[in-house]
């Protein structure tokens, strides 16, 4: 299964949806983000914007030892930064933000308290 995040004009994630792998394959049978995006647009509307995300990626690491994809799995309300090619929280998501530091390499918030 592939996961796609709908983003608004400010690159904030509005929702994340699951797309069957078969709906993301090109004519040669290879997974294609562009094909998955076209599928999402056909289902949710041509005026929507989509970016693929990986359920198995957190803090720049792949949970199963694979290749990390876009630093973090997209969460509703998180931000997609095209220059970093990453999903992350722009503001610290924890109740004690003074004890956390944004890590530019992983695009995650690290405990610094």
C-alpha positions in Angstrom: 0.0 0.0 0.0 1.1 3.5 -0.8 0.3 6.6 1.3 -0.4 10.1 -0.1 -0.8 13.4 1.7 -3.1 16.1 0.5 -1.6 19.5 1.1 -3.2 22.9 0.9 -1.7 26.0 -0.8 0.4 26.6 2.4 1.8 23.1 2.2 -0.1 22.0 5.4 -1.2 18.4 5.3 -5.0 18.2 5.2 -5.4 14.4 5.1 -3.5 11.2 4.4 -5.0 8.4 2.3 -4.0 4.9 1.4 -3.8 3.9 -2.2 -3.5 0.3 -3.5 -0.1 -0.4 -5.0 -1.8 -1.4 -8.3 -3.2 2.1 -8.6 0.3 3.6 -8.4 1.9 1.5 -11.2 2.9 2.9 -14.6 2.6 1.1 -17.9 5.7 -0.9 -17.1 4.5 -2.1 -13.7 6.8 0.2 -11.7 5.5 2.2 -8.8 5.1 5.8 -9.8 4.3 8.8 -7.5 2.9 10.6 -10.5 0.5 7.8 -11.2 -0.5 7.7 -7.6 -1.1 11.4 -7.6 -3.2 11.1 -10.7 -5.3 8.4 -9.0 -5.8 10.7 -5.9 -6.9 13.6 -8.1 -9.3 11.4 -10.0 -10.9 10.3 -6.8 -10.7 13.5 -4.7 -10.8 16.2 -7.4 -8.4 17.6 -9.9 -8.0 20.8 -7.9 -6.3 18.8 -5.0 -2.5 18.6 -4.4 -0.8 15.4 -3.3 2.6 14.2 -2.2 3.6 10.7 -1.5 4.6 9.8 2.1 6.0 6.7 3.7 4.3 5.1 6.7 7.7 3.5 7.6 9.8 6.7 7.8 10.3 8.6 11.0 13.1 11.0 11.9 14.9 10.4 8.7 15.0 6.6 9.3 13.1 3.7 7.8 11.6 1.5 10.5 12.3 -1.7 8.5 15.8 -0.8 7.3 14.8 0.4 3.9 15.4 3.8 2.3 13.9 6.7 4.3 11.4 8.8 2.3 10.7 12.4 3.0 12.1 12.3 6.5 8.8 11.7 8.3 5.4 10.2 7.7 2.9 13.0 7.0 0.6 13.9 9.8 -2.6 16.0 9.5 -1.5 19.5 10.3 2.2 18.9 9.6 4.1 20.8 6.9 5.6 19.6 3.6 8.8 21.5 2.7 9.6 21.0 -1.0 13.1 22.5 -0.6 14.0 19.8 2.1 11.7 17.2 0.4 10.4 16.5 3.9 7.3 16.4 6.1 7.7 17.9 9.6 6.1 20.0 12.3 7.1 23.6 11.8 6.3 24.4 15.5 7.3 22.1 18.3 4.4 19.7 18.9 5.2 19.2 22.6 3.8 21.1 25.6 7.3 22.1 26.8 8.8 23.6 23.6 11.8 25.1 25.4 13.1 21.5 25.9 13.1 20.6 22.3 15.3 21.5 19.3 14.5 21.1 15.7 17.0 18.8 14.0 17.6 20.0 10.4 19.0 16.6 9.3 16.1 14.5 10.5 13.4 17.1 10.4 12.3 15.9 13.8 12.2 17.6 17.2 14.9 16.3 19.6 14.8 16.4 23.4 17.4 18.9 24.5 16.1 19.5 28.1 
